[in-house]
Amino acid sequence: MLAYYSVAARQEFWTEHWGGQSVEELLAIARRSPLTALITAALPAEGRVLEAGCGLGQYVLLLRERGWRVAGVDWSLEALRACRRVAPAPLAAMDLSALAIRDATLAGYVSLGVVEHDPAGPDAVLAEARRVLAPGGVLLVSVPYVNGARRVAGSWIRRRNRAIARRGGAFYQYAFSRAELAAALARHGFVVRSARPYDPARLLRQAFRRALRRRPSAGGGAAGSDASASRRSALADLARRLLYTEPALRFLGHMLLVVARRA
């Protein structure tokens, strides 16, 4: 696993993080995201589903719109309140390693970008997920992915984060290879069915933003023509198709979504 250091991902961090975002905007993004198709294809059609670490609850709302019986839990009360202001939904504040849910009562469990933030590793949350899932229940969990780019830069990433830790930086998250996440799931009685990278544009967006910050601002030019806007749209569509090819996902996919069943 690759360890990243910056600020500790404690409760107050998430309250501040979600406070700078909009439920409506995140819901609109979720409605068009390729990740949504992966989630809906994997979830069971019947039974209760939990999103653990739901944040502002955009996936709770989206899945309920589409017919699933979904509830959400998070430890940020402010994020849950923001979700409820947009639409009614069953939400509760809970510790993901000690859920107030009876054993073997869920058909599905979704946790997107959560388990990587525990410095002790994902085991406590995964053990609790197994407890609340019924036998044969479906677990969907995503984590930062040790993709091809991170493998190439692994030595540099480790040196940089050790230096951040020495300067007082706190543990933030781990990134996992497929084998590392599969091994963690196997320890808790899950059988992996699929593993799919997603969000391949994340690293490119970060590099583009850094380049823009370094670039001197140009004078205000004339607005682009309809033809140039159309060309940009066509290029963007081509870039999306290329980024979602299997080689690009393996090399650039920022996150890894694993679908597993409780044995």
Protein Blocks (a to p, Z undefined) as FASTA:
>chain_A
ZZddfbdcdfklmmmmmmmpcfklmmmmmmmgmklmmmmmmpcfbdcdddehklnommmm
mmmmnopacddddfbfklmmmmmmmpgcddddddfklccbdehkbfbdcdehklmmpmnb
jklmmmmmmmmpcghiacddddddddfklmmmmmmmmmmmmmmmmnopacfbdcddfklm
mmmmmmnopacfbdcdehkllmmmmmmmmmmmmpccddddddddfklmmmmmmmmmmmmm
mmmpmklmmmmombdcdddddZZ
